[in-house]
Amino acid sequence: MKSKSLPVAMGQPPSWSDKLRDNVDRPGMSYKSYVLSSADPQLCANDCANDPNCKAFTYVKPGFRSHGKPECWLKNGVPDAVSSECCISGVRGEVTTFDWNNIPGLVLHLYHNVNQGAPDLGPIRSDLYFFAGHDLGGSEGEGYCWWQVPDNPNADPADWSKKLPSGIVLALKHQQNQGSDPRLTAFGLNPSQYWPPYKYTFLNKQNGGDMHERG
C-alpha cells in the first residue's frame, strides 16, 4: 500500500497568558460589545490590542447570555475585577496577543479538487504555497489539494507549542507527489524529520495510507 499523506498536528491546548484572568468580570466602562465567531477569549484580547480606545476587556463565555453565544466587551477604562464564572477578563498590555495568520507551515483549505472545487484565496494573501495531491490512477488527476503558509525556520517551536490548540495541521504532504518538495517544512524541518526521532515533542506525525493499492 502506498502512503498518501503525512499530516503533522499540534498536540497541546492553547496556553493563555497568566494575565488573562478566568472567572473574572470587569463590569462597567464598556463602549463596544458584540458576539464572537468562536468561543476563544484570545479573539477578544486581540480586538482590544488592535483598538487604541481599548484599555481592558471582558469575554463572556457561551451559555451565560440569552442567545447562548460568546461575547466580547471592550472597555475604555480599567474597571475593578469582580469574581464571576461567566467571564474571562484582561487588561491591554498585560495579555499576549497571537498572530493566527503566520503560523509556520499551516495548512489552509484542504479540498477534493473534483468534488469541492478551489476556493479563491487571492483576497486573503498572495504568498501561500499551493499543493496538488493527485491520486495515482485517479480520473482527471483527482485528489486533495491545499494551500500552505510559508515556513519560518527561525520561529521558536517551544513558544508556538504553548499557544496553538490541538488539531492544527502543519506541513501536509502527499508522499508520492511531494516527498522531496523543499517548501514542505515547519520550523525548518521536513515532516520526515519529526519522527523518528521526535525533534519537537508537541508534533504528532500521522501516515494516511490509501485504502486500496494499485494492482
N, C-alpha and C positions, 0 to 999 in steps of 0.2 A: 504494500500500500504506500502510495506517495504521500509525503507530508504537504499539507495545503497552506497552513498559516501558523505564525508564531506570535500571537498577541502577548504583550507584556503589560501587566496590570499592576496598579498600586495596591498595597495590602494593608493600609492603615487608615483609620478615620481622620478627618481634619482636626488639627490642633489649634484652637483659638488662643489668642494672646491672653495672658493672665489678667489683662486689664479689661477684657470683655466679660462682664460680670453676669453669671447665670442667677436666675431667681431674684433679679433686682430691677425695679422700675424707677424711673426718674420723672414723676408727674409734673406737668406744667412747662411753660416756656416753649410750647410746640408752635411751629409756624407752617409745618407741612406734614401730612400723613397720607399713606397710600398702601394698597395691597401689594405684596411682593409676589413675584412669579414662582418662587420656590421657598421652602422652609429653610432658609440659610441666613443666619444673623450677619454673616460676613457681607452679604449684599447691602444690608442697611449700613454697616460700618463703612463700606466703600463709597456709598452715596454721600454720607456725611463728610468723608475725606475729600470728596470732589466738589463740595458745595462750600464756598467761602463764608456763607452765612451760618453754617452749622458749627455748633460748639459741643454738642452732645447728641445722643440718640437713644431711642428705646425700640427694641424689636419685640413685637407681641407674638407669642407662639401660636401655632394653629390650634383652634378649638376654644380660644378664650374670647373671641368676638362672635357676634350673632351669625356671620357668614362662614365662620369656621376657618378662615384663611389667615396666613401670617401677614402682619402689618409692620411698617416702618414709620416711626415718628421722629422727625428731625427737630432739634431744639436750637434756639438762638442764644441760649444761655446754658448754664450747668446747674439744673435743679438738684436738690438733695436726693440722695439714694434712699429708696424705700424697699424693704423686703417684700417680694411678691413672686409667686410661682408662675405668673403669666408671662414674665418678661426676661429679656436679656438686654443689658444696657452698657453703654460705653461713653467715654469722653474722647473727643477728637484729639489726636496727637498721642494718645496712650494706647491705641489699638493698631495692631499691624494689619495693613491692607494687603491685598493679594491680586496679582495680575493674572487673570484667567486666560488672557489672550496669548500668552507667551510661555506656556508650559513646554519644555523641551521635548520634541518628538511626539506631541499629542496628535492622536488620530481623530479626524473630523469626518462626519457624513459618510459612513460606510453604507454602500448601496449596491444592489444587484443590477448590473448595467443593462440587463434585458427587461427585468420586471419592474424596477423602480425608477429608472432614469436618473440623469445627473442634475443635482441642484446647482443653481448659479451662485457661486461663492465670490464672484468678482467684486461685488459691492462690499464684501467683508474685508478682504485683504488680498494682495496680489503676489505674495511671496510663498504661498503654500506649494508643497510638492504634491504632484498627482501620481497615484499608483494604480495600475490596472492588473488585477489578479485573475487573469483569464484561466479557466479550467482547460486542461489538456483534452482535446477531442470534443469540447463543447461547441454546440452550434452557435454561429455568429460571434465567436470569441467570448461567450458568456462567462460571467464570473463576477466576483465582488470587486468594486473599485472604491477608492477613498482618497482623501487629502490628508497631508500631514504637516504640522507646524515644524519649521526648521529647528534643528537641534541647537543647543547651546552647550558645547563641551566644557565651558568654564563655569557652568552652574554648579552650585553646591548640592549634591544629592541629599545630604543629611538635612539641609534646610528644607528642601522640597518635600521630603518624606514626612515632615511634621505638618505640612499644610494640605496635602492632597487627600481626597476621600478615596475609598476603595472603588474598584471597578473602572478606573480611568485606564485607557489602553494607550500604550506608547510603543512606537517602532513596530507596527504591524507589518508582516511581510508574507507574501505567497512564496513558499520555499522554492518552487520550481521556477518562478519568473523573476523574483527579486533577491535571490540568495546572496548575491555579491554586490548589490546596489549600495554605493557609498553614502547615499542620502539617508539610509535607514539606520540611524543611531539615536540614542537618547543618553544624555550626559556623556557624550563622546564615545560610547561603546555600541557595537552592533549587538542585536539581541542574542546572538550565539555566544557572546562573551559574558552574559549574565549567569548562565548555568550550563555545565558546571565550570568553575566553582561559583558560588553566589557572590559576585562582586558587590552588588547592592542588595542587602537582605530584605529591603522593603519591596522589591520587584519579584513578581512571580511569572515564570515563563510557562506558556501553555502551547502544546502541539495540537493543531487541528487537522488531523488526517482525513483524507477523503473516505467516504463510506465504501465505495467500490473502486478498486484499482482497474486500470485499463487491461483488457485481455490481449 
